[in-house]
Every structure is written in structure tokens, then in C-alpha cells.
Amino acid sequence: MTPASMTDEPDTIPTRDAHRFDEAALERHLRQALGFAGPLSVRQMRGGQSNPTFLLSADGCDMILRKQPPGQLLPSAHAVDREYRVLTALAGTDVPVPTTLHFCADREVIGTPFYVMERLVGRIFWNPALPELERGEREGIWLGMADALARLHKADWQAIGLADFGRPGNYFGRQIARWTRQWQESKTHENPAVDRLAEWLPQRVPPGDQVSICHGDFRIDNLMFHPTEPRVIGILDWELATLGHPLADLAYNCIQYHTPPHVFRGLAGLDLAALGVPSQDAYVAAYGRFAAEPVVLQPFHLAFALFRLAVILEGILARAKAGNAASADAFEVGGLGVVIADIGWDIARAAD
């Protein structure tokens, strides 16, 4: 790909003013680190609400760069080093991930830490209703998503060197405490449903525990599918990955069943049978078959997932107000935290 052709990439835009960096310094660094010879071209990817993502082109090859946003950041947020580590560790497993190429912790190069990985070529579906596909194709995509999630949760995190990637045990208790603190540190306005969930959730943590690698943001638009097959070739955006309970990932992946189409293109209120999209029960059962164990998704898990998402959205809103959000629609997206928290509280109340 020549530099001029990058402007034809539909998923890219010119680098936003808030995310500009010294491209010449990046080129010098990557010439030494990766050994390419040609000029470097940079375009920003449209997606991403947290870590700015860029398409790099050099020597006719494309790569993806992920970096921290500029400005003051919350502790432990935007951890591109953790993204790079988990992607690199998973490279030898059957979990579909892009190949990592280089990590740079030196802020002197482009102002923040960053990493570079291969660019995958395939399909990203932005709407879980899959309107661009025929009815008979949709179930296969959903089954491919369930299979990819199960593969991740079955990966032997100890054998691939991730025993210290998180603290095994008491995942939900620790996460509720963490996201409650995050809410208190990032909130820009009151959200009573978040406060109610922060009180309700700690008292209803289900007994028992499991440990797996958790992606933390597993949804259909963070997956790259094969160009023609209903198979995931890359799980993307690992910023929130840790060791945790697999049902946290599964519940987050099922949020779309509880949000209406105008909220993150949700499925609530749609005729799923007519669309050829599996119901939540059918999808959870499919995941259980791929994971080779029975799965029961409780209201707690869904309420927790929505509580966590509401706090994440507040962080996006806070970054938008500070002027360093990764996406142009950050104000709109961040403002949905109130709606998401209300849905979570409705599920919690109905469970009691």
C-alpha cells in the first residue's frame, strides 16, 4: 500500500488534533526497531473510545499502533503494556489474536508508551443484528463469537506466563470495589443508579469462583472475522484484560440483549427469531458447549456488567470534557452511562 492509498481506507481518518504526535520521531524509532526502509504514513482509526489507534504504512506493509491518550490519566487505565503482554502470551495458543511486533515504553518518542502489531484483514461487524448479512448467515457469526470467547477462557493462563497478570480469586468483590473507586474519581455528574448498584452488588456475589483470562471488553465490534467464513481471526482491544471470572466476560458480551437499538445498537425489542440471531439463552448455551461446561448466567452477572460499563462510560465522558478522548463521539457515548446504569438497576431490582 502506498501512502496516498491510505486516504482510501474507510475505517481511517486524518489524525485528530488532540492525538497528534511527532510522526518523524516515530519513523526514526521504527526504522531502528523493525528495520523498515520506506517512508511512514499514519492515519487514525475511526473506532476506539480509550486508547487511540493508528494505521501505519511503510514498505508496502500495514501495521497497527496503539498508544495511551495524552493528558492526565486515571491510575491503571490505558495500560497498553498489559495489552501487549497478553497478546504476546496468547500467540502460541488457539485464541485468535494479531501478532505483536514491538513495544515502546519510552515517552520521549511520541509522548506516551505504545505498541505495534500486525494488521489483520477481515470483517468487523458494528451492529450485533448483522444487517449487512443474509438471515441464514447470522447465527454462524454469533457461534463464531461464542467459540472465540470460550477459547480465550480455556487458555492455560499459568502455562503461557500470565500467572501474575491479575490476582486470582474474589474477582467480583475486587472489581466492584475497583469500579466504585473509579466512579468516585471520574464522575462528572450524579448517577443514582450507579450508587445503588455499588451498594446492591457486594451483597449478592454468587458463591464459588473460577479463574480465566478475561478480555474485559468482549463484544462483536472488537472482533475481526475471516473475510468469508464465520470465524474470528482476531480479538482486539485488550486494555481491560486481566485474570478474572469467565462469566464477567460472558455477561458483558450479553449486554446487547438488554439495550435498545439506539443504545450501542442493542437488540432489546427486536424479533431475534426473524433476524436469525440466537436468543440470550441460546447464545449462553452455545458458549457452554464450546467451553465444555454448563453455564448459568445470573441477574447479578448482568447487573455487574452494566454497572462496570456505566463507570467506563463516565470515564469516556470525563476524557471528552478534558479534551483528550480517543473518539470524536465521546460526549455522546459517555453520556449513555445514565441509561446503562438504569438498565442495570432494573435488572437488579427485578431479581430481588
Residue frames relative to the residue before (quaternion, step in Angstrom):
aa qw qx qy qz dx dy dz
M 1.0000 0.0000 0.0000 0.0000 0.00 0.00 0.00
T 0.3184 -0.7429 0.5577 0.1888 3.57 -0.85 0.96
P 0.6572 -0.5177 0.3505 0.4209 3.61 -1.10 0.45
A 0.6470 0.5334 -0.3428 0.4235 3.61 0.93 -0.79
S 0.6635 0.5312 -0.3166 0.4212 3.59 1.01 -0.78
M 0.5245 0.6456 -0.4197 0.3633 3.60 1.18 -0.34
T 0.6070 0.5666 -0.3646 0.4214 3.59 1.11 -0.54
D 0.6338 0.5267 -0.3253 0.4638 3.58 1.27 -0.29
E 0.4830 0.6658 -0.4394 0.3611 3.59 1.26 -0.08
P 0.3573 -0.7847 0.4574 0.2177 3.65 -0.40 1.14
D 0.6982 0.4654 -0.2737 0.4701 3.59 1.16 -0.51
T 0.6752 0.4654 -0.3039 0.4849 3.60 1.22 0.21
I 0.1392 -0.7450 0.6465 0.0870 3.51 -1.36 0.39
P 0.6142 -0.4826 0.4213 0.4608 3.61 -1.20 0.13
T 0.6153 -0.5726 0.3865 0.3797 3.59 -1.05 0.70
R 0.4565 -0.6894 0.4930 0.2708 3.56 -0.85 0.99
D 0.6338 -0.5688 0.3671 0.3742 3.55 -1.09 0.75
A 0.6734 0.5165 -0.3021 0.4341 3.60 0.94 -0.88
H 0.7579 0.3834 -0.1945 0.4906 3.60 1.18 -0.49
R 0.3719 0.7372 -0.4938 0.2727 3.57 1.20 0.25
F 0.0067 -0.7744 0.6325 -0.0097 3.54 -1.14 0.73
D 0.6550 -0.5143 0.3826 0.4000 3.56 -1.32 0.13
E 0.2284 -0.8137 0.5213 0.1183 3.57 -0.07 1.30
A 0.6053 0.5517 -0.3581 0.4483 3.59 1.09 -0.59
A 0.6422 0.5078 -0.3228 0.4748 3.58 1.04 -0.77
L 0.6268 0.5234 -0.3340 0.4708 3.57 1.04 -0.77
E 0.6505 0.5184 -0.3233 0.4511 3.58 0.91 -0.87
R 0.6501 0.5100 -0.3244 0.4605 3.58 0.91 -0.86
H 0.6630 0.5153 -0.3049 0.4494 3.56 0.95 -0.91
L 0.7196 0.4493 -0.2625 0.4598 3.58 0.83 -0.96
R 0.5458 0.5807 -0.4066 0.4468 3.59 1.16 -0.45
Q 0.7064 0.4421 -0.2598 0.4878 3.55 0.95 -0.89
A 0.7140 0.4762 -0.2714 0.4357 3.59 0.88 -0.93
L 0.8126 0.2485 -0.1028 0.5171 3.59 0.93 -0.90
G 0.4551 -0.7562 0.3969 0.2520 3.57 1.26 -0.07
F 0.4280 0.6840 -0.5035 0.3091 3.61 1.09 0.42
A 0.3907 -0.7586 0.4881 0.1834 3.54 -1.21 0.54
G 0.6717 0.5475 -0.3047 0.3952 3.60 1.03 -0.70
P 0.6483 -0.5016 0.3855 0.4237 3.58 -1.27 0.16
L 0.3862 -0.7265 0.5322 0.1995 3.56 -1.17 0.69
S 0.1019 -0.7662 0.6319 0.0574 3.57 -1.00 0.90
V 0.1606 -0.8042 0.5714 0.0318 3.56 -1.01 0.90
R 0.0482 0.7533 -0.6549 0.0370 3.56 -1.03 0.92
Q 0.4020 -0.7107 0.5186 0.2537 3.59 -1.02 0.73
M 0.4362 -0.6728 0.5318 0.2725 3.56 -1.05 0.79
R 0.5496 -0.6425 0.4278 0.3198 3.57 -1.05 0.79
G 0.7156 0.4709 -0.2676 0.4411 3.59 0.88 -0.90
G 0.5910 0.5985 -0.4248 0.3347 3.52 -1.36 -0.06
Q 0.1211 -0.8076 0.5757 0.0415 3.55 -0.64 1.14
S 0.7462 0.4127 -0.2056 0.4802 3.57 1.19 -0.30
N 0.8132 0.1050 -0.0375 0.5711 3.57 0.34 -1.23
P 0.4276 -0.7079 0.4925 0.2711 3.61 -0.59 1.08
T 0.1498 -0.7991 0.5820 0.0159 3.55 -0.95 1.00
F 0.1010 -0.8234 0.5582 -0.0125 3.57 -0.90 0.99
L 0.3333 -0.6917 0.6027 0.2174 3.52 -1.23 0.62
L 0.1263 -0.7849 0.6053 0.0387 3.54 -0.76 1.11
S 0.0672 -0.7816 0.6187 0.0416 3.56 -1.05 0.75
A 0.1952 0.7568 -0.6017 0.1644 3.56 -0.86 1.04
D 0.8400 0.0931 -0.0968 0.5258 3.57 -1.01 0.85
G 0.6677 -0.5107 0.3106 0.4437 3.58 1.07 0.63
C 0.6350 0.4999 -0.3290 0.4885 3.59 1.28 0.13
D 0.2849 -0.7449 0.5795 0.1677 3.56 -1.15 0.67
M 0.0299 -0.7683 0.6394 0.0015 3.54 -1.14 0.76
I 0.3332 -0.7119 0.5800 0.2139 3.54 -1.31 0.32
L 0.1371 -0.7687 0.6210 0.0686 3.55 -0.98 0.94
R 0.0873 -0.7601 0.6429 0.0356 3.55 -1.02 0.92
K 0.0198 0.8091 -0.5848 0.0547 3.57 -0.88 0.97
Q 0.5762 -0.5328 0.4705 0.4034 3.51 -1.31 0.19
P 0.4885 -0.6113 0.5093 0.3582 3.60 -1.18 0.42
P 0.5499 -0.5968 0.4506 0.3720 3.59 -1.17 0.35
G 0.6810 0.5300 -0.3458 0.3684 3.56 -1.30 0.11
Q 0.7108 -0.4321 0.3503 0.4306 3.52 -1.41 -0.10
L 0.1028 -0.8160 0.5688 0.0126 3.57 -0.77 1.06
L 0.5446 -0.5928 0.4757 0.3544 3.55 -1.22 0.52
P 0.5992 -0.5669 0.4110 0.3883 3.61 -1.10 0.61
S 0.8453 0.1643 -0.1765 0.4768 3.56 -1.08 0.92
A 0.5561 0.6064 -0.4089 0.3948 3.62 1.20 -0.03
H 0.8281 0.2432 -0.1728 0.4746 3.57 -1.32 0.39
A 0.2510 0.8186 -0.4810 0.1887 3.57 1.07 0.77
V 0.1097 -0.8288 0.5469 0.0450 3.58 0.23 1.26
D 0.5697 0.5785 -0.3909 0.4336 3.59 1.16 -0.41
R 0.6584 0.4882 -0.3093 0.4822 3.58 1.04 -0.73
E 0.5890 0.5532 -0.3662 0.4616 3.58 1.07 -0.68
Y 0.6810 0.4958 -0.2883 0.4554 3.55 0.82 -1.04
R 0.6641 0.5224 -0.3161 0.4314 3.56 0.92 -0.87
V 0.7074 0.4513 -0.2923 0.4587 3.60 0.77 -0.93
L 0.6194 0.5307 -0.3496 0.4609 3.61 1.00 -0.69
T 0.6661 0.5036 -0.2988 0.4619 3.56 0.93 -0.90
A 0.6609 0.5111 -0.3055 0.4567 3.58 0.98 -0.85
L 0.7047 0.4774 -0.2687 0.4509 3.59 0.98 -0.79
A 0.4508 0.7273 -0.4365 0.2782 3.59 1.24 -0.26
G 0.7367 0.4219 -0.2387 0.4714 3.61 1.05 -0.65
T 0.6019 0.5485 -0.3566 0.4579 3.58 1.27 0.23
D 0.5870 -0.5630 0.4276 0.3945 3.58 -1.29 -0.13
V 0.4261 0.6645 -0.4853 0.3759 3.59 1.25 0.36
P 0.3725 -0.7573 0.4832 0.2329 3.64 -0.66 1.00
V 0.1787 0.7700 -0.5881 0.1712 3.58 -0.51 1.22
P 0.5212 -0.6047 0.4838 0.3587 3.61 -1.17 0.44
T 0.5212 -0.6354 0.4769 0.3118 3.56 -1.21 0.54
T 0.3463 -0.7306 0.5505 0.2081 3.57 -0.85 0.97
L 0.2521 -0.7982 0.5368 0.1054 3.57 -1.10 0.77
H 0.8078 -0.1188 0.1399 0.5602 3.59 0.94 -0.83
F 0.1087 -0.7606 0.6359 0.0736 3.56 -1.16 0.73
C 0.0760 -0.7892 0.6090 0.0240 3.56 -1.03 0.85
A 0.1977 -0.7969 0.5645 0.0848 3.57 -0.64 1.15
D 0.5422 0.6494 -0.3843 0.3696 3.59 1.27 -0.29
R 0.3193 -0.7775 0.5155 0.1667 3.59 -0.45 1.21
E 0.5604 0.6301 -0.3867 0.3735 3.58 1.19 -0.37
V 0.5949 0.5995 -0.3734 0.3837 3.61 1.14 -0.48
I 0.8203 -0.0666 0.0679 0.5639 3.62 0.61 -1.10
G 0.7049 -0.5046 0.2547 0.4285 3.58 1.21 0.44
T 0.7818 0.0908 -0.0592 0.6141 3.59 1.23 -0.42
P 0.5944 -0.5060 0.4483 0.4354 3.61 -1.23 0.17
F 0.0159 0.7934 -0.6081 0.0223 3.58 -1.20 0.55
Y 0.1141 -0.7652 0.6170 0.1442 3.55 -1.31 0.12
V 0.2939 -0.7347 0.5915 0.1549 3.51 -1.33 0.46
M 0.0109 -0.7879 0.6153 -0.0213 3.56 -1.02 0.86
E 0.6544 -0.4960 0.3809 0.4251 3.54 -1.28 0.22
R 0.3821 -0.6791 0.5682 0.2645 3.53 -1.25 0.46
L 0.2548 -0.7558 0.5873 0.1378 3.56 -0.78 1.05
V 0.2338 -0.7517 0.6015 0.1358 3.54 -1.16 0.65
G 0.3626 0.7101 -0.5293 0.2899 3.56 -0.57 1.15
R 0.6284 -0.5276 0.4166 0.3915 3.53 -1.21 -0.60
I 0.1037 -0.7392 0.6603 0.0822 3.54 -1.12 0.80
F 0.2039 -0.7756 0.5905 0.0904 3.55 -0.84 1.03
W 0.2593 -0.8092 0.5137 0.1188 3.56 -0.54 1.19
N 0.7487 0.3212 -0.1780 0.5519 3.57 1.20 -0.45
P 0.4057 -0.7450 0.4692 0.2453 3.64 -0.57 1.08
A 0.5815 0.5571 -0.3860 0.4500 3.61 1.22 -0.20
L 0.2775 -0.8207 0.4624 0.1888 3.58 1.35 -0.19
P 0.0596 0.8517 -0.5190 0.0414 3.62 0.78 0.96
E 0.6366 0.5521 -0.3350 0.4215 3.61 1.15 -0.48
L 0.6783 0.4712 -0.2800 0.4893 3.60 1.29 -0.20
E 0.5481 -0.5662 0.4935 0.3680 3.52 -1.32 0.31
R 0.6768 -0.5137 0.3369 0.4057 3.57 -1.18 0.58
G 0.7085 0.4914 -0.2719 0.4274 3.59 0.86 -0.93
E 0.6433 0.5289 -0.3229 0.4495 3.59 1.25 -0.26
R 0.5906 0.6561 -0.3583 0.3039 3.57 1.11 -0.62
E 0.6410 0.5293 -0.3491 0.4326 3.61 0.87 -0.82
G 0.6298 0.5537 -0.3391 0.4263 3.59 0.98 -0.78
I 0.6377 0.5151 -0.3280 0.4696 3.57 1.02 -0.77
W 0.6596 0.4995 -0.3084 0.4693 3.57 0.95 -0.84
L 0.6488 0.4946 -0.3250 0.4783 3.58 0.98 -0.73
G 0.6152 0.5370 -0.3455 0.4624 3.59 1.07 -0.66
M 0.6326 0.5207 -0.3210 0.4751 3.57 1.07 -0.76
A 0.6602 0.5009 -0.3091 0.4666 3.61 0.91 -0.89
D 0.6390 0.5285 -0.3202 0.4580 3.58 1.01 -0.81
A 0.6605 0.5060 -0.3142 0.4571 3.60 0.91 -0.87
L 0.6534 0.5050 -0.3164 0.4668 3.59 0.98 -0.82
A 0.6545 0.5042 -0.3149 0.4672 3.58 0.94 -0.83
R 0.6197 0.5394 -0.3446 0.4542 3.61 0.99 -0.77
L 0.6426 0.5195 -0.3225 0.4618 3.56 0.96 -0.86
H 0.7157 0.4657 -0.2671 0.4468 3.57 0.81 -0.97
K 0.6660 0.4793 -0.3065 0.4825 3.60 1.19 -0.41
A 0.4758 0.6800 -0.4469 0.3339 3.62 1.20 -0.22
D 0.4241 -0.7075 0.5120 0.2395 3.57 -0.97 0.90
W 0.2471 -0.8300 0.4858 0.1186 3.55 0.06 1.35
Q 0.6361 0.5168 -0.3424 0.4594 3.60 1.09 -0.53
A 0.6797 0.5145 -0.2941 0.4322 3.56 0.91 -0.93
I 0.7380 0.4023 -0.2390 0.4862 3.62 1.06 -0.63
G 0.6491 -0.5976 0.2975 0.3647 3.56 1.21 0.49
L 0.5699 0.6029 -0.3827 0.4066 3.59 1.17 0.50
A 0.2534 0.8010 -0.5096 0.1857 3.59 1.15 0.53
D 0.7466 0.3388 -0.2046 0.5347 3.60 1.15 -0.53
F 0.3786 0.7470 -0.4706 0.2777 3.59 1.20 0.42
G 0.7684 -0.0173 0.0047 0.6397 3.55 1.32 -0.27
R 0.5149 -0.6160 0.4829 0.3496 3.56 -1.29 -0.03
P 0.3203 -0.7669 0.5194 0.1990 3.61 -0.34 1.18
G 0.7539 0.3855 -0.2903 0.4458 3.55 -1.09 0.78
N 0.8514 0.1020 -0.1084 0.5030 3.55 -1.21 0.74
Y 0.1218 0.8487 -0.5081 0.0819 3.57 1.07 0.73
F 0.7131 0.4639 -0.2912 0.4377 3.58 0.69 -1.03
G 0.6315 0.5382 -0.3372 0.4447 3.58 0.98 -0.78
R 0.6886 0.4736 -0.2804 0.4722 3.56 0.90 -0.93
Q 0.6694 0.5118 -0.3040 0.4443 3.56 0.98 -0.83
I 0.6170 0.5294 -0.3499 0.4654 3.58 1.00 -0.76
A 0.6581 0.4990 -0.3074 0.4727 3.58 0.96 -0.87
R 0.6587 0.5229 -0.3166 0.4387 3.58 0.93 -0.89
W 0.7316 0.4307 -0.2560 0.4624 3.57 0.78 -1.00
T 0.5620 0.5551 -0.3896 0.4734 3.57 1.23 -0.35
R 0.6482 0.4939 -0.3113 0.4888 3.59 1.00 -0.81
Q 0.6414 0.5319 -0.3246 0.4476 3.56 0.97 -0.88
W 0.6217 0.5402 -0.3272 0.4632 3.56 1.06 -0.80
Q 0.6852 0.4928 -0.2887 0.4519 3.55 0.86 -0.94
E 0.7003 0.4750 -0.2702 0.4593 3.58 1.08 -0.71
S 0.7894 0.3567 -0.1661 0.4711 3.59 1.05 -0.68
K 0.5130 0.6928 -0.4262 0.2744 3.62 1.12 -0.41
T 0.2269 -0.7781 0.5778 0.0959 3.50 -1.06 0.92
H 0.7763 0.0876 -0.0609 0.6213 3.58 1.31 -0.14
E 0.5987 -0.5684 0.4148 0.3825 3.58 -1.22 0.25
N 0.0084 -0.7621 0.6473 -0.0118 3.55 -1.19 0.70
P 0.2645 -0.8265 0.4708 0.1589 3.61 0.15 1.25
A 0.6288 0.5481 -0.3538 0.4231 3.63 1.01 -0.70
V 0.6106 0.5267 -0.3566 0.4718 3.61 1.06 -0.65
D 0.6585 0.5073 -0.3132 0.4593 3.60 0.91 -0.88
R 0.6534 0.5051 -0.3199 0.4642 3.60 0.98 -0.79
L 0.6579 0.4996 -0.3113 0.4698 3.59 0.95 -0.84
A 0.6230 0.5472 -0.3396 0.4439 3.59 1.04 -0.73
E 0.6764 0.4444 -0.2858 0.5132 3.60 1.18 -0.49
W 0.6816 0.5199 -0.2817 0.4310 3.59 0.99 -0.87
L 0.6823 0.5505 -0.3020 0.3745 3.57 0.80 -1.00
P 0.6777 0.5053 -0.3430 0.4096 3.68 0.72 -0.86
Q 0.6776 0.5027 -0.2929 0.4498 3.58 1.14 -0.57
R 0.7633 0.3706 -0.1772 0.4987 3.60 1.23 -0.24
V 0.2760 0.7602 -0.5362 0.2415 3.58 1.11 0.58
P 0.4266 -0.7148 0.4820 0.2734 3.65 -0.65 1.02
P 0.5308 -0.6219 0.4590 0.3477 3.60 -1.11 0.57
G 0.7055 0.4379 -0.3386 0.4425 3.54 -1.26 0.41
D 0.0925 -0.7972 0.5954 0.0364 3.53 -1.25 0.38
Q 0.0758 -0.7482 0.6563 0.0607 3.53 -1.26 0.55
V 0.1944 -0.7753 0.5905 0.1115 3.55 -1.19 0.52
S 0.1589 0.7447 -0.6373 0.1189 3.53 -0.97 0.95
I 0.5671 -0.4906 0.4785 0.4568 3.53 -1.30 -0.12
C 0.1320 -0.7810 0.6078 0.0564 3.56 -0.81 1.03
H 0.4357 -0.7062 0.4992 0.2495 3.56 -0.86 0.96
G 0.3254 -0.7936 0.4558 0.2379 3.56 1.00 -0.83
D 0.7910 0.1174 -0.0665 0.5968 3.60 1.20 -0.40
F 0.2307 0.8205 -0.4907 0.1808 3.55 1.08 0.81
R 0.2711 0.7219 -0.5900 0.2394 3.54 -0.44 1.31
I 0.7096 -0.5177 0.2663 0.3970 3.55 -1.18 0.54
D 0.7057 0.4595 -0.2877 0.4562 3.62 0.98 -0.68
N 0.6186 0.4690 -0.3689 0.5111 3.58 1.26 0.25
L 0.6093 0.5141 -0.3499 0.4919 3.56 1.25 0.46
M 0.2168 -0.7249 0.6357 0.1531 3.55 -1.16 0.71
F 0.1966 -0.7870 0.5785 0.0852 3.55 -0.73 1.14
H 0.6440 -0.4996 0.4211 0.3978 3.54 -1.28 0.49
P 0.6124 -0.5953 0.3650 0.3706 3.63 -1.00 0.69
T 0.8237 0.1708 -0.0809 0.5346 3.62 1.03 -0.65
E 0.7054 0.4452 -0.2559 0.4887 3.60 1.17 -0.46
P 0.4873 -0.6619 0.4787 0.3086 3.62 -1.16 0.55
R 0.4526 0.6822 -0.4200 0.3916 3.53 0.87 1.04
V 0.4095 -0.7031 0.5282 0.2428 3.57 -0.92 0.94
I 0.1540 -0.7906 0.5869 0.0819 3.58 -0.87 0.97
G 0.8182 0.0407 -0.0403 0.5721 3.59 1.21 -0.17
I 0.2124 -0.7188 0.6488 0.1314 3.55 -0.96 0.96
L 0.1594 -0.8319 0.5309 0.0257 3.56 -0.67 1.16
D 0.8156 0.3212 -0.2052 0.4354 3.56 -1.39 0.11
W 0.1079 0.8506 -0.4941 0.1438 3.55 0.43 1.32
E 0.2607 0.8244 -0.4835 0.1365 3.59 1.19 0.26
L 0.7650 0.3780 -0.1897 0.4857 3.59 0.99 -0.82
A 0.3730 0.7570 -0.4708 0.2573 3.60 1.24 0.20
T 0.1294 0.7596 -0.6281 0.1084 3.54 -1.17 0.73
L 0.5375 -0.5170 0.4965 0.4442 3.55 -1.29 -0.30
G 0.2170 0.7957 -0.5355 0.1815 3.57 -0.72 0.99
H 0.6835 -0.4586 0.3695 0.4313 3.51 -1.30 -0.34
P 0.4819 -0.7002 0.4320 0.3014 3.62 -0.69 1.00
L 0.6287 0.5486 -0.3564 0.4203 3.61 1.06 -0.58
A 0.5358 0.5888 -0.4157 0.4398 3.59 1.23 -0.24
D 0.6521 0.4947 -0.2986 0.4907 3.58 1.00 -0.84
L 0.6741 0.5035 -0.3045 0.4465 3.57 0.86 -0.95
A 0.6548 0.5056 -0.3170 0.4638 3.59 0.93 -0.84
Y 0.6363 0.5161 -0.3278 0.4704 3.58 0.96 -0.82
N 0.6495 0.5228 -0.3011 0.4629 3.56 1.02 -0.84
C 0.7040 0.4503 -0.2544 0.4867 3.60 1.21 -0.51
I 0.3655 0.7405 -0.4938 0.2723 3.61 1.21 0.06
Q 0.6131 0.5961 -0.3463 0.3859 3.58 1.00 -0.83
Y 0.6021 0.5589 -0.3642 0.4387 3.60 1.15 -0.46
H 0.7469 0.4190 -0.1974 0.4772 3.59 1.17 -0.52
T 0.6643 0.4499 -0.3125 0.5086 3.59 1.25 -0.02
P 0.4824 -0.6728 0.4732 0.3011 3.61 -1.01 0.75
P 0.7171 -0.4766 0.2876 0.4195 3.61 -1.20 0.35
H 0.6925 0.4714 -0.3041 0.4536 3.64 1.02 -0.62
V 0.6724 0.4038 -0.2943 0.5461 3.60 1.28 0.02
F 0.8166 -0.1995 0.0721 0.5368 3.57 -0.21 1.32
R 0.5717 -0.6297 0.3775 0.3663 3.57 1.03 0.83
G 0.1561 0.8337 -0.5106 0.1407 3.56 0.94 0.94
L 0.5070 -0.6747 0.4736 0.2517 3.54 -1.36 0.25
A 0.4427 0.7107 -0.4620 0.2924 3.62 1.21 -0.22
G 0.8027 0.2634 -0.2198 0.4878 3.54 -0.89 1.01
L 0.6033 0.5532 -0.3669 0.4421 3.61 1.22 -0.18
D 0.4730 -0.6390 0.5254 0.3031 3.58 -1.23 0.52
L 0.2254 -0.8291 0.4984 0.1159 3.55 0.09 1.32
A 0.6249 0.5412 -0.3464 0.4435 3.59 1.01 -0.76
A 0.6611 0.4980 -0.3059 0.4705 3.58 0.96 -0.84
L 0.6697 0.4976 -0.2908 0.4684 3.58 1.09 -0.72
G 0.4035 -0.6984 0.4893 0.3318 3.57 1.13 -0.62
V 0.4902 0.6272 -0.4325 0.4233 3.55 1.26 0.53
P 0.4659 -0.6924 0.4597 0.3035 3.63 -0.76 0.90
S 0.5220 -0.6048 0.5004 0.3336 3.54 -1.21 0.59
Q 0.6742 -0.4657 0.3533 0.4514 3.57 -1.24 0.18
D 0.6530 0.5125 -0.3285 0.4505 3.60 0.86 -0.86
A 0.6703 0.4902 -0.3022 0.4681 3.59 0.94 -0.87
Y 0.6553 0.5090 -0.3180 0.4587 3.58 0.99 -0.78
V 0.6470 0.5061 -0.3160 0.4749 3.59 0.96 -0.86
A 0.6402 0.5155 -0.3247 0.4679 3.59 1.00 -0.78
A 0.6408 0.5157 -0.3281 0.4645 3.61 0.99 -0.78
Y 0.6228 0.5208 -0.3365 0.4772 3.57 0.99 -0.80
G 0.6505 0.5273 -0.3166 0.4457 3.59 0.94 -0.88
R 0.6361 0.5122 -0.3333 0.4711 3.59 1.03 -0.72
F 0.6733 0.4775 -0.3042 0.4755 3.59 0.91 -0.83
A 0.6938 0.4620 -0.2684 0.4829 3.58 1.06 -0.75
A 0.3472 -0.7747 0.4579 0.2637 3.58 1.34 -0.24
E 0.7067 0.3502 -0.3117 0.5299 3.55 0.95 0.88
P 0.5540 -0.6123 0.4338 0.3606 3.61 -1.07 0.62
V 0.1531 -0.7988 0.5802 0.0436 3.56 -1.03 0.82
V 0.0455 -0.7666 0.6403 0.0176 3.56 -0.98 0.92
L 0.1498 -0.7868 0.5961 0.0556 3.54 -0.56 1.21
Q 0.1907 -0.8235 0.5308 0.0615 3.56 -0.51 1.24
P 0.6680 -0.4824 0.3688 0.4302 3.62 -1.23 0.30
F 0.5745 0.5904 -0.3782 0.4224 3.59 1.08 -0.66
H 0.6768 0.5106 -0.3053 0.4336 3.57 0.83 -1.01
L 0.6734 0.4843 -0.2933 0.4754 3.57 0.98 -0.83
A 0.6446 0.5125 -0.3225 0.4666 3.59 0.96 -0.82
F 0.6326 0.5223 -0.3259 0.4699 3.58 1.02 -0.79
A 0.6584 0.5191 -0.3128 0.4464 3.59 0.89 -0.95
L 0.6852 0.4765 -0.2839 0.4721 3.59 0.96 -0.83
F 0.5976 0.5478 -0.3428 0.4746 3.59 1.10 -0.70
R 0.6725 0.4989 -0.2817 0.4686 3.56 0.85 -1.00
L 0.6644 0.4987 -0.3072 0.4643 3.57 0.92 -0.89
A 0.6236 0.5436 -0.3445 0.4438 3.60 0.98 -0.78
V 0.6650 0.4863 -0.3037 0.4786 3.59 1.00 -0.79
I 0.6119 0.5377 -0.3450 0.4664 3.59 1.03 -0.76
L 0.6646 0.5076 -0.3030 0.4570 3.58 0.94 -0.90
E 0.6169 0.5303 -0.3487 0.4653 3.58 1.07 -0.65
G 0.6200 0.5336 -0.3353 0.4674 3.57 1.10 -0.68
I 0.6283 0.5220 -0.3267 0.4754 3.58 1.05 -0.78
L 0.6509 0.5130 -0.3099 0.4659 3.56 0.98 -0.88
A 0.6435 0.5216 -0.3222 0.4582 3.57 0.99 -0.83
R 0.6578 0.4921 -0.3138 0.4760 3.61 1.00 -0.80
A 0.6113 0.5442 -0.3517 0.4543 3.59 1.07 -0.72
K 0.6816 0.4826 -0.2880 0.4686 3.58 0.93 -0.87
A 0.6728 0.4751 -0.2883 0.4884 3.55 1.21 -0.58
G 0.5115 -0.6924 0.3851 0.3326 3.58 1.29 -0.19
N 0.6869 0.4714 -0.3023 0.4632 3.63 1.20 0.22
A 0.2790 0.7641 -0.5306 0.2382 3.60 1.11 0.62
A 0.5118 -0.6798 0.4421 0.2836 3.57 -1.11 0.71
S 0.7745 0.3080 -0.1551 0.5303 3.60 1.14 -0.48
A 0.5694 -0.6303 0.4186 0.3214 3.54 -1.13 0.72
D 0.7236 0.4174 -0.2444 0.4924 3.60 1.13 -0.55
A 0.2464 0.8253 -0.4837 0.1554 3.58 1.23 0.44
F 0.6200 0.5374 -0.3575 0.4462 3.62 0.99 -0.69
E 0.6776 0.4903 -0.2872 0.4669 3.55 0.91 -0.93
V 0.6828 0.4812 -0.2872 0.4688 3.57 0.86 -0.97
G 0.6760 0.5061 -0.3000 0.4436 3.58 0.82 -0.96
G 0.6439 0.5502 -0.3173 0.4265 3.56 1.08 -0.71
L 0.5857 0.5964 -0.3696 0.4057 3.59 1.23 -0.27
G 0.4206 0.7297 -0.4559 0.2877 3.60 1.25 -0.06
V 0.6194 0.5444 -0.3471 0.4466 3.60 1.04 -0.70
V 0.6619 0.5014 -0.3034 0.4673 3.59 0.91 -0.91
I 0.6624 0.5135 -0.3020 0.4542 3.57 0.91 -0.95
A 0.6633 0.4951 -0.3106 0.4674 3.60 0.90 -0.85
D 0.6327 0.5295 -0.3352 0.4549 3.59 1.00 -0.76
I 0.6359 0.5132 -0.3275 0.4744 3.61 0.98 -0.77
G 0.6510 0.5176 -0.3094 0.4611 3.56 0.98 -0.85
W 0.6735 0.4855 -0.3014 0.4689 3.57 0.94 -0.86
D 0.6024 0.5455 -0.3575 0.4603 3.62 1.07 -0.64
I 0.6507 0.4968 -0.3169 0.4789 3.60 0.98 -0.82
A 0.6492 0.5235 -0.3152 0.4529 3.59 0.95 -0.86
R 0.6737 0.4980 -0.2959 0.4588 3.59 0.86 -0.96
A 0.6680 0.5069 -0.3074 0.4499 3.58 0.95 -0.85
A 0.6400 0.5445 -0.3257 0.4334 3.59 1.16 -0.54
D 0.6588 0.5235 -0.3125 0.4408 3.62 1.14 -0.53
